[in-house]
Amino acid sequence: MEENLKLSGIDVETAVKIGRELGVEIPLGKYVGELTVGEKQRVEIVKALARNSEILLMDEPTALLSPKEVKALLAIVRRLAEMGKAVVFVTHKIKEAVEVADRITVLRRGRRVGTYEKPFDEGVLLEAMFQGVVQRRVSKSSSIGDVIYRAEDLSGERVRRATVEIRRGELVAVLGIAGNGQEELMALLSGFKKPRGGRLIINGEDVTGRPFSEFLRRGVAYLPEDRGRALAKELSVLDNFKIRCIRDCMEKLAKAKEALDIDFPSPSTRAAALSGGNQQKLLLARELWLVEPYVLVASYPTRGLDVDTAERFYALVKSAVKGGAVVSMEDVEEAVERADRIYVISRGEIAASFTPPFDVDEIAEAMTT
């Protein structure tokens, strides 16, 4: 870390002094690759201050942080403001904005809707963001059936001996700090990646090692974290939709556009021209709304989506998924609100599992130990 600071033209003593003022320890002896995402962010803030920056722009800085690291970052942001620095904090999480901001500006479709001063009213903010107050609804299943999908001692490059169950009618959440093997676990569960060890069982039948096409045939849908792996971005919206659609595709795409509020000028628009959120909506339309899968395996499906579209996603899971779903998430509160069961993954292993009633502190502790 010390070498990194020097290569950036930062005086090490100055950085350490600024870090001390902020309550941030600079791990001079560590390699940058050894730092957590939260540690890297805090070091970048110190580096900016060491360059005498008066304005700091933070774009979704809490997206990949654990709950404990989020609290630490928000405390630093408030400290920066007290030091006389100006901070622009971009977030889609209203609670974070309300907690940290002195003034909130709401943007919708690239335009400023309004600017609000303290004390903030979350209902007013939601109404400004979505043209009507959106109530976050708990969409847990009223009845859970037998096990329909089971991974036993599943192992890959990073994942080690992971056991995960999905019951009929169940939404299972996988929580973990970024980089702990979540994406590989989801690829293994979907059949997209073949495991090095363990078994995958659908309705009592061992399907371990079978081609991905067999998983698709059995009704397993996969939404990867990287949208680029699931969309042919240089093709049109319609051509991407046709990957799963056989007939009446133009009419079905029009219905999906209305149902999920997908914003694209025409069906011939290149998928690459869509915003990240609208690319995600297109995937949801193709893999969930259109197909109505038996098992849904989804990596961070609500990332980049507004509250209203996230609501539509969970409503779709409830109405369209015929069996059950396993979803990786980054927000503990979202998991507690939505999931029927929660697995915590750490260093590639299932560190803990939880069933209702959930204890947020216990879950957060499992994520960070």
N, C-alpha and C positions, 0 to 999 in steps of 0.2 A: 504494500500500500504506500509506503514511504517513497519508493521509486516512482510509482504512478503519480503521486502528487508533484514530484520534481519534474517529471516529463510533461506535466500539464502547466509548468511554469508557476506552481504554487509554492510559496514559502512554507516549509513544514511547521516551523514554530508558530507562524501566524495561524495556520489551519488548526493546530492543536489548541491554541488559545481561543479561537472562535468556537471550536467544538465544545470546549469547557464552558463557555458562556451559554451555549445552547443546551448543555446537558448531554452532548453527544461525544462518545468515546471514539477516537480515531484509531482503528486497529493497525498501527504502523507495521507490525511484524507479519501481518497476514497477506497472502496473495489475494488479488481482487476476486479470482474465481472461487475463493473459499467463503466470500461474504454472502450473506443472505440478501434477498432483494431489498428488504428494509434497510439493512446496513449500507448497501450501495446508494440508496436514495439519500440517506442522511449525509453520507460523505459528499455526494454531489451538491447538496445544499451548502455544506461548509465550503466547498470549492468555489461556489458562486459568490458567497460572502467574502471569501479571501480575495476575489477579483474586484471587490468594492461594488458589487451589483446592488442596485437600489430596487429593482423590480424582478420578481421571480414568477415565472409562468409554470404551473404544474397541471399537466393534462392527465386526468384520471390516475393520480399518484397512488391511490389505495387499492387498485384493481387486483394486485397480486400479493397483497400483504395479509398476514395473519391478524386476528382481532387485536392482539397485544401490540403489534407493530402499527396498526391503524391508530390506536390511542396515542402511541408515542409520536407519530407523525403529526397528528392534529395538534398535540401540545406544542410541537416545534413551530408549526404554522402560526399559532397564537403568539408564541414568543417572538417570532420574526416581526409580526405586526407591532408588538410592544417596543421593539427596537427601532421602529420607524420605517421598516421596509414595506413595500407594497407587494402583495401576493395575489395573483390571479389563480384561483383554485377551481379547475374544471372537474365536475363530478356529476354523475346521474343519480347519486344517492342523496336523497333529500335530507336525511338525518344528519349526514356529514356536513352538508352545506349549512344547515340551521345551527349546528354546533359550533362551526368554526368561523362563519362569515360575519362581517359587519354590514355587508350589502349584498343582495343576491339579484343577478340579472338572469332572466329566463329566456332561453332561445328555443324556437320551434321552427323546424324546417329552414334553418339558417337565418332566421329573422328574430330580432329582439321583440319579445312580447311585452315585457315590463321589467321594471327594476323596483325592488322592495327593500325597505329598511326594517331594522329591529323595532319591536318584537315581531318575529315571523309567524305567520299562520300557515301550517303545512297544507291545509285544505285549499287556501287561496293559491299557494304555489302549484299544487297539483292541478287545479282548475286552469291556471295559466298555461301549464305545460301540455295539458291534454284536452283542453276545451270542454272541461267537465270533470267534476271530482271523481277520481278512480279509487274505489275501495279495494284494498288488497284482501283477497278472499283465501281462506284456508281451504285447500282442495284435497284434503286427505280422504282416502277411501273409507267408506262406511263398513265394508266387509272385506276381509283378506282371506284368500283361499289357500290352496295347497301350493307347494313349491313347483314352479313350472320351469325354472332355469337355475342351474347350480354350477358354479365353478369351484372345483376342489383342488387345493394346493397348486394354484395356477402360477407358473413361473415364466419369466421372459428375460430380457437383458437387465432390466432394473427391478421388475416386479418379482417378489420372492414368496412362494407358497401362500398365495392369496385365496381365501375361501369367501365366496359371495353368493348369496341366495336371493332370488326374486320370486315372490309369491304372486298368485293371480290377483289382479286388482291393486298391486302394490307399487308405490313409487319409492325407489331406493336412492338415497343420496350418497355420493362419495365425496368426502371433504378432505382437503389437505393443502398445505402451503405449496405454492408453485414449485415444480421441479422435483416432486417426490414420487413420480411414477404414475400419476393419474392418467396421462394420455396413453401410455403404453397399456395400462390396465384396461382402459376402455376399448382400445384396439384389439386386445386379446379377447375380451368378453364378446365383442361383436363378430369374432371370427375373421376379422380383416388381417390380423397377424397371427401366425401359428405359434403356439406356446412351446417352450423348451421342456416343460414338465407340467404335470397336473392333468385334470380332465374337465371337459365342458359337457354338461348333460342337459338336453332339452326334452322335457316331458318323459324323463326316464331313459332316454336313448343317448348313448355316448356319441358325440359328434366331434370329438377332439381331432384336430389336424385335417378336417375335411375342408375343401376349398370354400372361399368366401361366397361363391355362387350358391352353395348348399345352404349356407346360413340365410342368404336372401330368400331362397325358395321356401325356407321354413318360417319366413316372416320376421326375420331380424333386421331392423333398420339401424343404420349407424350414422350419427352426425359427428364428424371429427372436429377437434378444436380448430384445426387449420382449414378454413373454408376452401382454400385453394386446392385441397386434396379431393374435394367433393364436387366442385364446380368446374366446368370447362369455361374459363373466364373469357376466352376469345370468341366463344360461340354466343349466340343470342339467348335471351331469356327463354324464348319458346323452345329452342333446341335443348337447353338444359332441362327444361320441364319434361321434354319428350324422352329423356333418359329412363323415366319410369312410366310415362303416359303412352298408351297404345292408340286410343281413338278419342275423337272429339277433344283434342288437346287444347285448341284455341279457346273453346268455350269453358273448359275446366280451368284453364289458366286465368281467364277473366273472373271466374267465381273465386278462385284462390286469391287473386289480387284484391278483391273486395273484402273477402273474409279476413285476410291478414294485413290489409292496408299496405300492400307492397307498392312502392313508388318507383315506377319506370315509365318512360314516355310511350314506348310501344313494345310489342312482343319481339320486335327485331333488334331492340337495344342490346348491345353487348353486355354480358353479365359483369365484365370488368368495370363498366361505367357506373354500376350501382354502388351506393354507399355500403360500408361494411354491414350496417344494420339491415339494409334491404337485401343484401346477399344472404344473410342469415334467414330472413323471412322466406326467400325463394327456396332455400333448402328445407325449411319447415313445411312449406307448401308441397314440395315434391316428395319428401320422405315420410311425412306424417299425415298431412291433410289428405293427400291423394291416395297413398298406399294403405293407410290404416293398418300398421304392422301388428304383429303378435307380441314382439318384444322390441322395445326401443332402447338403444344404447346411445347416449348423447353426452358430448363433452362441452361443458359451459354453454348450453344452448341459449341462455338468456343474456349472455355477455354482449354488451353493445345495444341491447334492446331497451326501449322505454318501458315504463311501468305497464302501460296499456297493452303493448304487444306481449310482454312477459305474461300478463294475465291470460291473453289469448293462447299462448303456448301451453300453459298448464290446463286450460280448459280443453285444448285439443288432446293432450295426453289422457285426460279423463274420458273423453268421448271417443277418440279414434284408436287408442292402443287397446288391443283386444286381450292381451295377457298382462304384462307388467313392464315397468320401465326402470332403468338404472341411469342416473344422471350425475355427472360430476359438477360440483358447485364450488364457488369461492367465497360465498357469503354464509356465515353460520346462521344468521337470523332467517335467511331465505330457506335454508335446509330445515331448520326447526319448524318453520311455518308450513312447508310443503311436503316434507318426507314422512313416510310411514316407518322408515328405518334409516339409520345413518351409519355408514362405515367411515372411519378415519384412516387415511393412508399416510404413512411416514416412512421415508427412506425405502420405499418400495414394498413395505409390508403393511398388512392391515393391523393397525396398532390398537384399535378398539372398535366396538360396535354398540349402537345405542338404539333403544326403542322407547316410545313415549311412556311416561312424560319425560321430555328431554331437559337436561340441565346444560344451559349454554356455557357456563364456566367449566364444567367437566369436559365438554366437547372441545372448547378452545384450548384447554390444558393438554388434551390428547394430541391436538394438532401441533403444538409447540414443544413437546417433549421428545 
